[in-house]
């Protein structure tokens, strides 16, 4: 684990988290509905941020997990990890360690949160390597239809009545991951083998196309 053990993780103000995300995340934007912001500090400086919030599609995602409650009771039973960004200053294994600690903190301080949803962007970033290392389950692979590039190079997420005239969809896939904080809950949709990522030629790591098999062979070499 090395110096990753020295990382200090604590809740930080939204303003600080948002500024960090805007500076370091490839999208240059933060999610407006984030409600819980964690900062990852090493050598007394902020080098990572994880932001959790309500899903923008909560009514449709709640049925993904059976919590034993009806929709009204379970309305606040989940969070979405909507932004996660780290600088290169952090050492190897930092990402999975930081995710793991934030999940433990949520489980301890907010026991009403039963599960976590997140999406990996396989059009510009990655296919979810960090999520898999952190124990998340892959539950869906979708060809991208929402993330697009505007004529001026700006990356946008197409939704609602947003004016995206001239935008071209980014090539690649979106990957949906679920983590059960409460192990008594059950994922109600099929859990996919990670090999399915290679079957659709959707592998990506740090913005570069690569298969899971290639990464396995690199580790063995």
Secondary structure as the mmCIF struct_conf table of DSSP 4:
data_model
#
loop_
_struct_conf.conf_type_id
_struct_conf.id
_struct_conf.beg_label_comp_id
_struct_conf.beg_label_asym_id
_struct_conf.beg_label_seq_id
_struct_conf.end_label_comp_id
_struct_conf.end_label_asym_id
_struct_conf.end_label_seq_id
HELX_RH_3T_P HELX_RH_3T_P1 UNK A 2 UNK A 6
STRN STRN1 UNK A 8 UNK A 11
HELX_RH_AL_P HELX_RH_AL_P1 UNK A 14 UNK A 24
BEND BEND1 UNK A 25 UNK A 25
TURN_TY1_P TURN_TY1_P1 UNK A 26 UNK A 27
TURN_TY1_P TURN_TY1_P2 UNK A 32 UNK A 33
STRN STRN2 UNK A 34 UNK A 42
TURN_TY1_P TURN_TY1_P3 UNK A 43 UNK A 44
STRN STRN3 UNK A 45 UNK A 53
TURN_TY1_P TURN_TY1_P4 UNK A 56 UNK A 57
HELX_RH_AL_P HELX_RH_AL_P2 UNK A 58 UNK A 61
HELX_RH_3T_P HELX_RH_3T_P2 UNK A 62 UNK A 64
STRN STRN4 UNK A 65 UNK A 66
BEND BEND2 UNK A 68 UNK A 69
TURN_TY1_P TURN_TY1_P5 UNK A 71 UNK A 76
BEND BEND3 UNK A 77 UNK A 77
STRN STRN5 UNK A 78 UNK A 86
TURN_TY1_P TURN_TY1_P6 UNK A 88 UNK A 89
BEND BEND4 UNK A 90 UNK A 90
TURN_TY1_P TURN_TY1_P7 UNK A 92 UNK A 93
HELX_RH_AL_P HELX_RH_AL_P3 UNK A 94 UNK A 109
TURN_TY1_P TURN_TY1_P8 UNK A 111 UNK A 112
STRN STRN6 UNK A 115 UNK A 121
TURN_TY1_P TURN_TY1_P9 UNK A 122 UNK A 125
BEND BEND5 UNK A 127 UNK A 128
HELX_RH_AL_P HELX_RH_AL_P4 UNK A 129 UNK A 133
TURN_TY1_P TURN_TY1_P10 UNK A 134 UNK A 135
STRN STRN7 UNK A 137 UNK A 143
BEND BEND6 UNK A 145 UNK A 146
STRN STRN8 UNK A 147 UNK A 149
TURN_TY1_P TURN_TY1_P11 UNK A 151 UNK A 152
BEND BEND7 UNK A 153 UNK A 153
STRN STRN9 UNK A 155 UNK A 157
TURN_TY1_P TURN_TY1_P12 UNK A 160 UNK A 161
TURN_TY1_P TURN_TY1_P13 UNK A 165 UNK A 166
STRN STRN10 UNK A 168 UNK A 169
HELX_LH_PP_P HELX_LH_PP_P1 UNK A 170 UNK A 170
BEND BEND8 UNK A 171 UNK A 172
STRN STRN11 UNK A 173 UNK A 180
BEND BEND9 UNK A 181 UNK A 182
TURN_TY1_P TURN_TY1_P14 UNK A 183 UNK A 184
BEND BEND10 UNK A 185 UNK A 185
STRN STRN12 UNK A 186 UNK A 187
BEND BEND11 UNK A 189 UNK A 189
HELX_LH_PP_P HELX_LH_PP_P2 UNK A 190 UNK A 193
TURN_TY1_P TURN_TY1_P15 UNK A 194 UNK A 194
HELX_RH_AL_P HELX_RH_AL_P5 UNK A 195 UNK A 199
TURN_TY1_P TURN_TY1_P16 UNK A 200 UNK A 201
STRN STRN13 UNK A 204 UNK A 205
TURN_TY1_P TURN_TY1_P17 UNK A 206 UNK A 207
STRN STRN14 UNK A 208 UNK A 209
HELX_RH_AL_P HELX_RH_AL_P6 UNK A 212 UNK A 220
#
